[in-house]
Amino acid sequence: MKKIKMSKHLKDNLTTFSIVTVAFIIVEILKATGHISSLMKGLLVPVCIYIICAIALNLCVGILGELSLGHAGFMCIGAFSGAFFSKCTQDVITFAPLRFTLAIIIGALFAALFGFLIGIPVLRLKGDYLAIVTLAFGEIIKNVINVLYVGKDTDGFRLSLKDTVSLHLSGEGKIIINGAQGITGTPNDSSFEVGFVLILITLIIVLNLINSRDGRAIMSIRDNTIAAESIGINITGYKLMAFTISAGLAGIAGVLYAHNLNSLMAQPKNFGYNMSITILLFVVLGGIGNIRGSVIAAVVLTLLPELLRGLADYRMLIYAIVLIVLMIFNWSPKILELRKKYSIKGLIGAKKAGEVK
């Protein structure tokens, strides 16, 4: 019988899916047997959120090769558009899975739409200029929602940029978006299981894109824009494609975020500069362009501060040391040579070379 050989990309993809699935099964077993504390249970959905964000940003930074610092803004759009839909339809669509699925779709579409509109002028820039402008757009989005007041009464929706009093709601009216306080009373529809499904969907979208003809065109733009343009690749079109998909996936993470945390954590200020830097940290430490590395980095760096909480004052010191060690491990040329030399493939190659001699 003829053996079926799997390509390297297929093997890598299957390994990534296997790692995520095995991790999910282990966590579910630990939950069922009561070996996970309530604090760690509360971190499971945030871990899923950060994994999705890291994969989305790696598509933009690692695959497209453009540094974006505005993905927290796209998360913000997804969070508030999805939460707005859920809050308005809570009494109409009583079947929670259907309502949450529609909220995810709406959040992803709105984030992708803003990603497309912002990408048209922004992607003409490069390097530090692109990073600064995307950061500015992210802050603009956050601050616009921060002063947005939306209410609903018998006459429909009312909008104001001042305060809730200027909405002039009737007696039965209710406030949906309350400025800096965000959206209160969003249904708690998200869960670790839902997060796992969304991670798989995100991986399927990104990995299939990377290994497709479009993905190869995007990576050729990253490697050499002039050479890619000389062979007829639509530079602007492919850049917009990658940036829009990346923004849409960040919007999905935002919807998951808004439907998991309480109203105090659904404030616009939580989608600021620090959130974008945190997501970028996962991408850099996991390896730029390495999707599996982004997943692992998001898990480790999200759980590590809580695992070290018992060390009190030394917690953040150890966290900083771990970041430095990971950076050296992933990016030092000497360490990379040693890793390649003493990896399984390197040892097998050295053994074969010795046999030939």
C-alpha positions in Angstrom: 0.0 0.0 0.0 1.1 3.5 -0.8 1.9 5.6 2.3 0.2 8.9 2.5 2.8 11.6 3.5 1.6 14.6 5.4 3.1 18.0 4.6 5.0 19.9 7.2 2.3 22.5 7.4 -0.4 19.9 8.0 1.7 18.3 10.8 2.3 21.6 12.5 -1.4 22.4 12.3 -2.4 19.0 13.7 0.1 19.5 16.5 -1.3 22.9 17.4 -4.9 21.6 17.4 -3.8 18.5 19.5 -2.1 20.7 22.1 -5.2 22.9 22.5 -7.6 20.0 22.6 -5.5 18.0 25.1 -5.2 21.1 27.3 -8.9 21.6 27.2 -9.6 17.9 28.2 -7.1 18.1 31.1 -8.7 21.3 32.4 -12.2 19.8 32.1 -11.0 16.7 34.1 -9.5 18.9 36.8 -12.7 20.9 37.0 -14.8 17.8 37.3 -12.6 16.4 40.1 -12.5 19.7 42.0 -8.7 20.2 41.6 -9.0 23.8 40.3 -9.7 26.7 42.7 -12.4 29.2 42.1 -9.8 31.8 41.3 -8.3 29.7 38.5 -11.8 28.9 37.2 -12.3 32.6 36.9 -9.2 32.9 34.7 -10.2 30.3 32.2 -12.3 32.5 30.0 -9.8 35.4 30.1 -7.1 32.9 29.0 -9.3 32.0 25.9 -9.9 35.7 25.2 -6.1 36.5 25.3 -5.4 33.4 23.1 -7.8 34.7 20.4 -6.3 38.2 20.6 -2.8 36.9 20.4 -3.6 34.8 17.3 -5.4 37.7 15.7 -2.6 40.1 16.3 0.0 37.6 15.1 -1.8 37.5 11.8 -1.2 41.2 11.5 2.3 41.4 13.0 3.8 38.1 12.2 2.2 37.1 8.9 1.5 40.5 7.3 4.6 42.1 8.9 2.8 45.3 10.1 3.0 46.5 13.7 -0.5 47.4 15.0 -1.1 48.8 18.5 -4.8 49.3 18.0 -6.3 45.8 18.5 -7.7 46.8 21.9 -9.8 49.3 20.0 -11.2 46.5 17.8 -11.9 44.4 20.9 -13.8 47.4 22.3 -15.9 47.7 19.2 -16.7 44.0 19.3 -17.4 44.0 23.0 -19.8 47.0 22.9 -21.6 46.1 19.7 -22.1 42.5 20.9 -23.2 43.5 24.4 -25.5 46.2 23.0 -27.2 43.5 20.8 -27.6 41.1 23.7 -28.9 43.8 26.1 -31.5 44.9 23.6 -32.7 41.4 22.6 -32.5 39.8 26.0 -36.3 39.8 26.4 -36.9 39.0 22.7 -34.4 36.2 22.1 -34.7 34.1 25.2 -32.6 31.2 23.9 -29.2 32.2 25.2 -27.0 30.2 22.7 -28.7 31.7 19.7 -28.5 35.2 21.1 -24.8 34.8 22.0 -24.0 33.4 18.6 -25.7 36.4 16.9 -23.8 38.7 19.3 -20.5 37.1 18.3 -21.3 37.5 14.6 -22.3 41.1 15.0 -19.3 41.9 17.1 -17.0 40.3 14.6 -18.6 42.1 11.6 -18.5 45.6 13.3 -14.9 45.1 14.3 -14.0 43.9 10.8 -15.9 46.9 9.3 -13.9 49.4 11.4 -10.7 47.4 10.6 -11.4 47.8 6.9 -12.2 51.5 7.1 -9.2 52.3 9.3 -7.0 50.1 7.2 -7.6 52.0 4.0 -5.6 55.1 5.1 -3.4 53.4 7.8 -1.9 50.6 5.8 -0.3 53.1 3.4 2.1 53.8 6.3 5.0 51.6 7.5 6.9 50.8 10.7 6.7 53.2 13.6 4.3 55.5 11.8 1.8 52.6 11.3 2.1 51.7 15.0 1.5 55.3 16.2 -1.5 55.8 14.0 -3.1 52.5 14.9 -2.5 53.3 18.6 -4.2 56.7 18.0 -7.2 55.0 16.4 -7.5 52.6 19.3 -7.5 55.4 21.8 -10.1 57.4 19.7 -12.4 54.4 19.6 -12.1 53.9 23.4 -12.7 57.6 24.2 -15.7 58.0 21.8 -17.5 55.1 23.6 -16.3 56.6 26.9 -18.6 59.6 26.4 -21.4 57.8 24.6 -24.8 57.5 26.4 -27.5 55.4 24.7 -31.0 54.8 26.1 -34.2 53.1 25.0 -37.8 53.9 25.7 -41.2 53.5 24.0 -40.1 56.0 21.3 -37.0 54.1 20.4 -33.3 54.7 20.9 -31.9 58.0 22.2 -28.3 59.0 22.0 -26.3 61.7 23.8 -22.6 62.7 24.3 -23.3 64.6 27.6 -25.0 62.6 30.3 -28.0 60.4 30.9 -30.2 63.3 31.8 -30.0 64.7 28.3 -31.4 61.5 26.9 -34.9 62.5 28.2 -36.1 58.9 28.7 -39.7 58.2 29.6 -40.7 56.4 32.8 -40.2 52.9 31.3 -37.0 53.8 29.5 -33.7 52.1 30.4 -30.0 53.1 29.9 -28.0 50.7 27.7 -24.6 52.4 27.4 -23.8 54.7 30.4 -20.7 56.5 29.3 -17.6 55.6 31.2 -19.6 53.0 33.2 -20.1 50.9 30.1 -22.9 48.5 29.6 -24.5 47.1 32.7 -26.5 43.9 32.9 -25.0 42.1 30.0 -26.1 38.4 30.0 -23.3 36.1 31.2 -23.4 33.8 28.2 -19.7 33.0 27.8 -18.0 30.0 29.3 -14.7 28.1 29.0 -16.3 25.6 26.6 -17.5 28.4 24.4 -14.0 30.0 24.5 -12.4 26.7 23.5 -14.8 26.5 20.4 -13.9 30.0 19.5 -10.2 29.3 19.8 -10.6 26.4 17.4 -12.6 28.5 14.9 -9.9 31.2 15.1 -7.1 28.7 14.6 -9.0 27.2 11.6 -9.4 30.6 10.0 -5.8 31.8 10.5 -4.0 28.6 9.8 -6.0 27.9 6.6 -5.4 31.5 5.5 -1.6 31.2 6.2 -1.4 27.9 4.2 -3.5 29.2 1.3 -2.5 31.0 -1.9 -3.7 34.3 -0.3 -1.6 33.6 2.8 1.5 33.0 0.6 0.8 36.3 -1.1 0.5 38.1 2.2 3.8 36.6 3.5 5.5 37.6 0.2 4.4 41.2 0.9 5.9 40.9 4.4 9.2 39.6 3.0 9.6 41.9 0.1 7.0 44.4 -1.0 8.7 45.5 -4.1 9.2 41.9 -5.4 5.6 41.0 -4.6 4.3 44.1 -6.4 6.5 43.3 -9.4 4.8 39.9 -10.0 1.4 41.4 -9.9 0.3 40.9 -6.3 -2.3 43.4 -5.1 -0.5 44.9 -2.2 -3.3 47.1 -0.8 -5.9 44.4 -1.3 -4.0 41.7 0.6 -3.0 44.0 3.4 -6.6 45.0 3.9 -7.7 41.4 3.8 -5.2 40.4 6.6 -5.9 43.5 8.7 -9.7 43.2 8.4 -9.7 39.5 9.4 -7.4 40.3 12.3 -9.7 43.0 13.5 -12.7 40.8 13.2 -11.1 38.1 15.3 -10.2 40.7 17.9 -13.9 41.7 17.9 -14.9 38.0 18.7 -12.5 38.2 21.7 -14.2 41.4 22.7 -17.7 39.8 22.6 -16.4 37.0 24.8 -14.9 39.5 27.2 -18.1 41.6 27.5 -20.3 38.5 28.2 -18.0 37.1 30.8 -17.1 39.9 33.2 -19.3 42.1 35.3 -20.3 45.7 34.5 -17.3 47.2 36.3 -14.9 45.4 34.0 -16.9 46.2 30.8 -15.8 49.8 30.9 -14.2 51.4 27.8 -11.1 52.3 29.8 -10.2 48.5 30.0 -9.6 48.5 26.2 -6.8 51.1 26.3 -3.1 51.2 25.5 -2.1 48.7 28.2 -4.4 46.0 26.7 -2.8 46.4 23.3 0.7 46.2 24.7 -0.3 43.1 26.7 -1.5 41.4 23.5 1.6 42.4 21.7 3.7 40.9 24.5 2.1 37.5 23.9 3.0 37.7 20.3 6.6 38.8 20.8 7.4 36.3 23.5 5.6 33.4 21.7 7.5 34.2 18.5 6.4 36.6 15.8 4.7 34.5 13.1 4.5 31.5 15.4 0.8 30.9 16.0 1.4 28.0 18.4 3.9 30.1 20.4 1.3 32.9 20.8 -1.2 30.4 22.3 1.4 29.1 24.8 2.6 32.6 25.7 -0.9 33.8 26.3 -1.7 30.9 28.6 1.6 31.1 30.6 1.6 34.9 31.0 -2.0 35.1 32.0 -1.8 32.4 34.6 1.7 33.1 35.9 0.8 36.3 38.0 -2.0 34.4 39.8 0.2 31.3 40.3 2.8 33.5 42.0 0.3 35.5 44.1 1.4 33.6 47.2 4.9 35.1 46.9 3.5 38.6 47.7 6.1 41.3 47.1 8.3 39.0 44.9 5.5 38.1 42.5 6.1 40.8 39.9 9.8 40.5 40.3 9.7 36.8 39.3 7.2 37.7 36.6 9.7 40.2 35.1 12.5 37.7 35.3 10.4 35.1 33.5 9.7 37.6 30.7 13.4 38.4 30.3 14.3 34.7 30.2 11.6 33.9 27.6 12.8 36.8 25.5 16.4 35.5 25.6 15.2 32.0 25.0 13.2 32.9 21.9 15.4 35.6 20.3 19.1 35.2 21.3 21.1 34.0 18.3 23.3 31.7 20.4 20.3 30.2 22.2 18.6 29.6 18.9 21.7 27.8 17.5 21.8 25.6 20.6 18.1 24.8 20.3 18.5 23.9 16.7 21.6 21.8 17.4 20.1 19.8 20.3 16.6 19.5 19.0 15.3 16.1 18.0 15.7 16.9 14.3 19.2 18.2 14.9 20.3 15.1 16.8 18.8 12.8 14.1 20.6 14.8 11.4 23.9 14.7 13.2 23.5 10.9 13.7 22.8 10.4 10.0 25.8 12.5 9.1 28.0 10.4 11.4 26.7 7.2 9.8 27.5 8.5 6.3 31.1 9.2 7.3 
